[in-house]
Amino acid sequence: MRSKLIAAAVVTVLAVAQPAAAASPRSAFQDLLTNAVKPPVPGAILAVNGPGVRFSGAAGKFVLGGRDLRPTDAFRAASVTKTVTAATVLKLVEQNKVRLDDRISKYLDPALISRVDNRVTVRQLLDHTAGLYDYATDDGFMAEVQANPRRTWTPRDLLDWAFTHGQPYFAPGTGFHYSDTGYVLAGFVIEKVTGTPLHRAYRSLVLDPLGMSDTYLEYWERRHCSFSHAYLGAVDTRYWNPTFDTFGGGGLVTTAKDLTTFVRGLFEGKVFRQQATLDAMLTTTPQSGGTYGLGIERKGGMWFHPGFWGGFIGYVPERRLSIVATVNQADDTNDALITLVNDAYRVATNPLR
């Protein structure tokens, strides 16, 4: 799941240099956080790292009426999880256990995918060109989640919703449509190939090698970890059953530090053994207008992924600059997150002399 507008609006400042803020970079970053925390946004976290710049800060509240939010606090990553899922599949590609252009029928139980076009490939799941109906943006699905927030959803329930409430958008490989349904199937591919639950595959292939000890898959890993309350408008969703978004396409709980480690590791040779693997991840599809690769997208010079619960990772290779941010508000526009990321880039790339 992701905000409907953030992918179109984020990193717009990359194309135009802007004047530096009239303050030190550290105080300027903190000012950005302070400005982000206005109703309906309770709190925000920002981490910016690159040559000559290092900042980690927070503003606002962990929960409305509660303690202050800290830079080290955990939060729901939502669709930022897709980048981890894609990286996990690509690790399996490096181990010769998966081929991107194999049909998913090679790996999955026929009963599971009986309503999926038999031409769908692993690559098409990851780059959103499979044409699979997206359960997560179905109005009826979100109405059901909000009406019954304690309901437990199995991954098969999510697939069933997609297959019974909508039709494929197009034939596999002929178009682009963002789809959480494809990433649920990618989660099943990972489990089938590794013979382990998805959270253990994440941990062994990506999280543990990078030392991401504060990151885990909510619900599937029993951690007694406190994380910031995410709001949907005025509604505190902290105690909703999270299983409507915790398998393949979302579900990781993490920190700004861990996500910084991850996104920098992707681009700095600490996740994949071969440059060709990263190149495959960053190969964008013509169907997406040349913006979406495998679990990651590009605008201007930044590679990034947003998340429905207000999370964001971004990396600018030519500057070796990473930006990780979150606001604990999941409104449709996410204006606060867009502004925070864009302005953080401006401050980071226009330091005071």
N, C-alpha and C positions, 0 to 999 in steps of 0.2 A: 504494500500500500504506500502511496505517496501523495503529497499535496497535489492538487490538480494544476496549480499554476507555478509552483516553485521551479520546476525544471525549465520552463520557458523564460523565467524572469531572472534567474540567478546568474551571477558573474557577468552582468552586463557591463560593469566597469572595466572589464578586461580590454575592451576595444579602445577606450579613451583614457589617457592619463589625466589625473585630476590633481589639484593642488594638495599639498600635505596639510594635515591638521595643524593648527597653531598650538601644539603641545608636544611634550615628549611622547614617543611611540607608546610607552607603557601607560601613561595617563590617558592617551588618546584611545587605546584599546579599552581601558576601563570605562571611559566615557561612553563608548559604543554600547557596552553591556548595560550601563545605567539607562541609556536612552531606549534600549530594547525592552526594558521592563516597565511596561505601561499596560493598563487593562486592555485586553484580557490576558496578557502574558505575566505569569507570576514570577518566573525566573529564567536566567540564561547563563550558559557557560560558553567560553571561547578559549581555544588554544591555537596559537599561531607559531609556527616554527620554520626557520630557514636561515640561510647565511646572514648573520648580523641581526637576527630577530628571534626572540624567544619570549612568549607570553602565555600565561595560563591564569585565567581569572573567572569570576562569577559575580552575579548580581541578582538581587531579588530573593525569593523564598523557595525553599525545598517543597513546602506545601503551604497553601494559603493559611495565614494565621499562625504559621509555625516558624521554625528556625530559618536562619539565612542559608541560602544555597552556597555550596563550596565547590571549588574547581575540581576536587577529587570525587565528588558525588557521582554515583552511577545513574544511568538513565536508559530508557528503551531506545534501541537503535532503529527499530522498525525496518524499513526497506533498505537501509544501509547493509542489513544482513545479506541482501542479494549479492553484494560484492564479495562477501565472504563465501557464500554458496558457490559462486562462479569460480573463485580462487580454489576452492576445495575440489571442484570437478577438474580444473586444470592441473592440479597436483596429481590427480588420478590419471590424467592424460600423460603426464610426464612419466608415470610408472607403467605406462602401456596397459592400463586396466580399462580405459575408456577411450573411444575415438569420437571426436566432436561430430563427425558427419555420419556416424552410425544412427540408424533408426532406433528410437527408444524401445521398440518392440524387442530388440536384442537383449535388453536388460530387465524389462518389467513384465510382471505377470499379465498375461492376456486379459484376464478378468478385470484388472485394474484399469486398463486402457482400451476397453472394448468400444468405448464411444469416442476415441481419439483417432483422427486420421492416421492410417498406418504409415504415412510418409514422413511424419514428424521426426526430426532428428534432435540429438542432444544439443547441438549448437543453436537450433531454433528455439529451444526452451530458454536458453540463456540470453539470446539477443532479441527476444520478443517477436520473432517472425513466424511462430508456429500457428498463429491465428486462433489460439484458444480463448474462449470466452472468459473474461476476467470476473470471477466471483466477487472480488473485493470491491469493485466499483458498481456492483449491482445494487440498485436502490433498495430492493427488497431484502438483500442480505444485511446491509447496514441497519435497516429498520429492525430486523430480527435481533441483531447484536444489541442494539440499544434497548429493545423491549425486554430482552432476556439476557442481561449482562453476565449472569452466573452460569450460563450454559457452557458445557464442555463440547468442543468441536474436535473430532478426530480429523487427521489429514484426508481420510477418505470422505468424510462429511463435506469437506471443502470442495473436493472434486465433484461429488454428487451434486452439490449446489450449482456448480458451474455447468455441468452437463445437462441438468434438468431445467435451468432457468435462462439459458441463452444458447445461441448457435455460434459456430465458428465465424470469425470475422472475415476470413479469406482462406484460400488454399495455402498449405504450408509453403513458406518461402516467398510468397508473392506480395506481402505487405508487412506493416509494422503496427502492433498494438500492444501497449504495456499490459502485462498479464501476470498476476500473482499465481494463477492456475499453473502456468508453466514452471514456476519455481517450486511449487508443491511437488510436481512430477520430478523436477531435478533433485529434490530432497530424497524421493524414493529411489532414484538412480544411484545416488551416493550410498544409501543404505544397502541396496542390493549388491553393489560392487564391493563394498568394504565388509559386508557381513556384520556391521555394527550399527547401533542407533545413530541418528544424524548428529546428535550433540557430541558423541564420542569421536565421530569422524572429523567434525570441526576441530575438536581439541587436539587430536593426534596429528592432523595434517597441517593446521594453520595456527591455532591459538597457542598451544604449548611451545612449538618451535620459536615463536616470536616472544614468548614470555608474557602473553596477555592473560595474566592470572585473575584479573578483575572482570573478565568477560565470560558469560555463560548463556545457555539457551533457556529462557524462562519456561517454567512449567516442567520441562523435560529433565532439567537438572535441579535437584532440591537444594537450593542455596538459601540460607537465611541472610540475605543481603538486602539492605535498604536502598531503594532508589527513588529518585525524585518523582513526585506525583505528576502524571500527565493529565492535562485537562482537554476536554472536547467542548469548547465554549465554556460554559459555567460548570460543567459536570466533571467531577473528579473521577477518573477512570482507574485509579490505582488498584482497586479491588475487583475490577471486572475480571472474569475468567479470560486469560489472554490467548486461549487456544484458537481464536479466529484468525490469528496472525503470528503463529509461532512455528512454522514448519517450512523451511526453504526460502520463503519470501520475506520473512520477518522473524522476530522473536528474541534476538540477542539483547541482553542487558550488558552495558559496557560503560567505560569511562572515556573522557577526552584523552587521557594519557594513552590508554590502550588503542583507541582508534587512530591516534597520531602514529603510534608504533606500527599499526597495520598499514595505513595508507602510505607511509614513508617506506615501509618494508616492501610493499608491492613494487614501487618504482626504483628502489635502490638495491635490488638483487637479493633480498632476504626472504622472499617467499618462494620464488621459482628458481630452479637450477639453471634454466636456459632462458636467454633473452627471447628466443623464439616463442616461448610460452606467453610472456608478457605481450609480445607483438600480436599474438593471436587474440589476447584479451582486448587489446586496444584497436583491433580491426573493426571499424564501424560498418554498419549495414547500409547499403544504398537505400533500402526501404525506410530507414529511420531518418533519411535526409543527411546521412553521414554523421549523426550525433551519438548513436548508441552502439557500444561494443558488446562485450560479454560481462554483464553485471556492472557496467560503469558507463558513464556518458561524458560527452565533451561539449563545452561551449567556449569559444575563443581558445585560449591556451590552457584552460583548466579541465582536468578530469575529475569527475565528482559523482556523488550519489546522495540524494536527499531521502528522508524518511518521513512517514506519515505523522509520527509523534514529535516532529520538530527537530530531528537530527540531521547532520550533514557532515560528509567528509569531502575534502577537495585537495588536489595536488597540481601544482604548476611546474612541470618538468624543467622548463628553461630557467626557472628561478630557484628550483629545489625548495619550493615553498609549500607547506601544508597548512590547511585551515580545517579545524574541526569545531563544530558549534552545535548547540542545541538550545531550543526554547521549549519550555514544558507546556505548550499550547498547540493543539492540532487543528486550528481553524483552516478552512479551505484555501485561503490565500497565503497564509504564513508570511505576511508582509514583514513581520519583525525579524524572522530568520533571514529572509532575502536581503533586507537592509543591513543586518549585522554582518553577513558574509561579504557582501559587496564592499561595505565600508572597511571591513578588516583587511581586505585585499588592497584597498586604496592606501590605508595607513602603512601596511607592510611594504608596499612598493614605492612609496614616496616619503621615506624617512627624512627627518630634519637634518640639515647639514650644519 
